[in-house]
């Protein structure tokens, strides 16, 4: 019996943090959900992304401090756009 050479291509995506550098590399097919986590402080709004990746515990990526909630929403939308491209 002859074996076929099978090539499995995995699409890894770099999940960027506030600096824009990948904080975590994941297989795009295993990404289950992405949720914003917003904490309001006295001076700024801190944004994190909570990722659920199949087979892993919840992951939190720091997306930085922002002037207000609207700015944090814009930053989260940009983060989602980076994940999709």
MIDOSE-1310 file (N, C-alpha, C; in nm, 2 decimals, decimal comma, always signed):
residues 85
xxxx	+0,08/-0,12/+0,00/+0,00/+0,00/+0,00/+0,09/+0,12/+0,00; +0,06/+0,22/-0,09/+0,14/+0,34/-0,10/+0,08/+0,45/-0,03; +0,16/+0,52/+0,05/+0,11/+0,64/+0,12/+0,12/+0,77/+0,04; +0,02/+0,85/+0,05/+0,02/+0,98/-0,02/+0,08/+1,08/+0,08
xxxx	+0,15/+1,17/+0,02/+0,20/+1,29/+0,09/+0,09/+1,39/+0,10; +0,05/+1,41/+0,22/-0,06/+1,51/+0,25/+0,00/+1,63/+0,31; -0,03/+1,75/+0,26/+0,01/+1,87/+0,32/-0,10/+1,94/+0,38; -0,10/+1,97/+0,51/-0,20/+2,05/+0,58/-0,15/+2,19/+0,60
xxxx	-0,22/+2,28/+0,55/-0,18/+2,42/+0,56/-0,26/+2,48/+0,68; -0,18/+2,54/+0,77/-0,24/+2,60/+0,88/-0,23/+2,76/+0,87; -0,33/+2,83/+0,89/-0,33/+2,97/+0,88/-0,31/+3,03/+1,02; -0,19/+3,07/+1,05/-0,17/+3,13/+1,18/-0,18/+3,28/+1,17
xxxx	-0,25/+3,34/+1,27/-0,26/+3,49/+1,27/-0,19/+3,54/+1,40; -0,12/+3,65/+1,38/-0,06/+3,71/+1,50/-0,16/+3,81/+1,56; -0,19/+3,79/+1,69/-0,28/+3,87/+1,76/-0,20/+3,99/+1,82; -0,22/+4,11/+1,76/-0,14/+4,22/+1,81/-0,18/+4,28/+1,94
xxxx	-0,09/+4,33/+2,02/-0,12/+4,40/+2,14/-0,12/+4,55/+2,12; -0,11/+4,63/+2,22/-0,12/+4,78/+2,21/+0,00/+4,83/+2,13; +0,11/+4,77/+2,13/+0,23/+4,81/+2,05/+0,22/+4,78/+1,90; +0,13/+4,69/+1,87/+0,11/+4,64/+1,73/+0,19/+4,52/+1,70
xxxx	+0,27/+4,47/+1,80/+0,34/+4,35/+1,78/+0,26/+4,23/+1,82; +0,27/+4,11/+1,76/+0,20/+3,99/+1,80/+0,23/+3,95/+1,94; +0,13/+3,94/+2,02/+0,14/+3,89/+2,16/+0,12/+3,74/+2,16; +0,05/+3,69/+2,06/+0,01/+3,55/+2,06/-0,02/+3,51/+1,91
xxxx	+0,03/+3,39/+1,88/+0,00/+3,34/+1,74/-0,10/+3,23/+1,76; -0,21/+3,23/+1,68/-0,31/+3,13/+1,69/-0,35/+3,08/+1,55; -0,41/+2,96/+1,54/-0,46/+2,91/+1,42/-0,60/+2,97/+1,40; -0,62/+3,04/+1,29/-0,74/+3,12/+1,27/-0,87/+3,03/+1,27
xxxx	-0,85/+2,90/+1,24/-0,97/+2,81/+1,24/-1,02/+2,78/+1,38; -0,93/+2,81/+1,48/-0,96/+2,77/+1,62/-1,01/+2,89/+1,70; -1,02/+3,01/+1,64/-1,07/+3,12/+1,71/-1,22/+3,12/+1,72; -1,27/+3,11/+1,85/-1,41/+3,09/+1,87/-1,48/+3,23/+1,89
xxxx	-1,43/+3,31/+1,97/-1,49/+3,44/+2,00/-1,39/+3,55/+2,04; -1,43/+3,67/+2,02/-1,35/+3,79/+2,05/-1,44/+3,89/+2,12; -1,41/+3,93/+2,24/-1,49/+4,03/+2,31/-1,41/+4,14/+2,37; -1,46/+4,27/+2,36/-1,39/+4,38/+2,43/-1,41/+4,37/+2,58
xxxx	-1,31/+4,41/+2,65/-1,31/+4,43/+2,80/-1,27/+4,57/+2,82; -1,36/+4,65/+2,87/-1,33/+4,79/+2,89/-1,33/+4,83/+3,04; -1,23/+4,89/+3,09/-1,22/+4,93/+3,23/-1,20/+5,08/+3,23; -1,29/+5,15/+3,30/-1,28/+5,30/+3,31/-1,21/+5,34/+3,44
xxxx	-1,11/+5,42/+3,42/-1,03/+5,47/+3,53/-1,06/+5,62/+3,55; -0,99/+5,68/+3,64/-1,00/+5,83/+3,66/-0,96/+5,91/+3,54; -0,85/+5,86/+3,47/-0,79/+5,94/+3,36/-0,82/+5,89/+3,23; -0,83/+5,76/+3,21/-0,84/+5,70/+3,08/-0,93/+5,57/+3,08
xxxx	-0,95/+5,52/+2,97/-1,02/+5,39/+2,95/-0,92/+5,29/+2,90; -0,91/+5,17/+2,97/-0,82/+5,07/+2,94/-0,90/+4,96/+2,86; -0,84/+4,92/+2,74/-0,91/+4,83/+2,66/-0,83/+4,70/+2,65; -0,90/+4,59/+2,66/-0,84/+4,46/+2,64/-0,93/+4,38/+2,55
xxxx	-0,87/+4,28/+2,48/-0,95/+4,19/+2,40/-0,95/+4,05/+2,47; -1,06/+3,99/+2,49/-1,07/+3,86/+2,55/-1,09/+3,76/+2,43; -1,00/+3,67/+2,41/-1,01/+3,57/+2,30/-1,04/+3,43/+2,36; -1,13/+3,37/+2,29/-1,15/+3,22/+2,33/-1,11/+3,15/+2,20
xxxx	-1,00/+3,07/+2,23/-0,95/+2,98/+2,12/-0,97/+2,84/+2,16; -1,02/+2,76/+2,07/-1,06/+2,62/+2,09/-0,94/+2,55/+2,16; -0,97/+2,48/+2,27/-0,86/+2,41/+2,33/-0,77/+2,48/+2,43; -0,79/+2,61/+2,44/-0,71/+2,70/+2,53/-0,80/+2,77/+2,63
xxxx	-0,74/+2,81/+2,74/-0,81/+2,90/+2,83/-0,83/+3,03/+2,77; -0,92/+3,11/+2,83/-0,94/+3,25/+2,78/-0,81/+3,33/+2,78; -0,79/+3,40/+2,68/-0,66/+3,49/+2,66/-0,71/+3,63/+2,66; -0,63/+3,72/+2,73/-0,66/+3,86/+2,73/-0,53/+3,93/+2,67
xxxx	-0,56/+4,02/+2,58/-0,46/+4,10/+2,51/-0,48/+4,24/+2,54; -0,38/+4,31/+2,59/-0,39/+4,45/+2,63/-0,38/+4,54/+2,50; -0,49/+4,61/+2,48/-0,49/+4,70/+2,36/-0,47/+4,85/+2,40; -0,43/+4,87/+2,52/-0,39/+5,01/+2,56/-0,49/+5,09/+2,63
xxxx	-0,44/+5,21/+2,67/-0,53/+5,31/+2,73/-0,58/+5,41/+2,63; -0,70/+5,46/+2,64/-0,76/+5,55/+2,55/-0,83/+5,66/+2,62; -0,85/+5,78/+2,55/-0,90/+5,90/+2,62/-1,05/+5,88/+2,67; -1,13/+5,80/+2,59/-1,27/+5,78/+2,63/-1,32/+5,65/+2,57
xxxx	-1,45/+5,62/+2,60/-1,51/+5,50/+2,55/-1,51/+5,50/+2,39; -1,54/+5,61/+2,33/-1,55/+5,62/+2,19/-1,42/+5,58/+2,12; -1,31/+5,63/+2,18/-1,18/+5,60/+2,13/-1,14/+5,45/+2,15; -1,19/+5,39/+2,26/-1,16/+5,25/+2,28/-1,24/+5,17/+2,18
xxxx	-1,37/+5,21/+2,15/-1,45/+5,14/+2,05/-1,38/+5,14/+1,91; -1,32/+5,26/+1,88/-1,25/+5,27/+1,75/-1,13/+5,18/+1,75; -1,06/+5,17/+1,86/-0,94/+5,09/+1,87/-0,98/+4,94/+1,86; -1,09/+4,90/+1,92/-1,14/+4,76/+1,91/-1,18/+4,72/+1,77
xxxx	-1,25/+4,82/+1,70/-1,28/+4,79/+1,56/-1,16/+4,77/+1,47; -1,05/+4,85/+1,50/-0,93/+4,84/+1,42/-0,86/+4,71/+1,45; -0,87/+4,66/+1,58/-0,81/+4,53/+1,62/-0,89/+4,42/+1,54; -1,02/+4,42/+1,54/-1,09/+4,32/+1,47/-1,06/+4,32/+1,32
xxxx	-1,04/+4,44/+1,26/-1,00/+4,45/+1,12/-0,87/+4,38/+1,10; -0,77/+4,40/+1,19/-0,64/+4,34/+1,17/-0,65/+4,19/+1,18; -0,74/+4,14/+1,27/-0,76/+3,99/+1,28/-0,82/+3,93/+1,15; -0,90/+4,01/+1,09/-0,97/+3,95/+0,97/-0,88/+3,96/+0,84
x	-0,78/+4,04/+0,84/-0,69/+4,05/+0,72/-0,56/+3,98/+0,74
